[in-house]
């Protein structure tokens, strides 16, 4: 009996992932608000009724895609931020991380970039929650940075949000960049972060 239940659970998970993968592929050229569940189920070869065994709606599926796209990145970004406090090295590592992620998961990056301000409220909120969590984690890492000594909570939060926005913008730019310009855009993103880094060192002088 347990073997049968295990096989059913594995098949259920396989179908759920197939629905996510099919939706992500279909979303390459359209927004989630225009995606119909029949399109998704047709691509997977299951009935619309089967869709509801896994998701309540396309919005629910979209929220699951947000978790798939961003959920696993928290530990990676946290490690990149805390691996070293040498500013130039940390900046280089961060941009390399973003570049590798764009190259490995372009469909996920495209989905987040498009739906961050898209027409499905639950998905916008899910993306916002994930980005807010990134900002919290970046802020906590910055709190231990010697260059942030004396900074108050509000300013640390402002800086963390600036870094998260820059990461997302860099990912979006790299996604739409031709291969021959990829390195140039990545270097420009590094230069922008270095400019922020210089400003950080003097923030308390002017605030």
Secondary structure, DSSP 4 states (H G I P E B T S, - for coil): -HHHHHHHHHHHHHHHHHHHHHHHHHTTSS-GGG--HHHHHHHHT--HHHHTTT-SSHHHHHHHHHHHHHTTHHHHHHHHHHS---HHHHHHHHHHHHHHHHHH-HHHHHHHHHHTTSS-HHHHHHHHHHHHHHHHHHHHHHHT-GGGTT--HHHHHHHHHHHHHHHHHHHHHHHTS-HHHHHHHHHHHHHHHHHHHHHHHTHHHH-
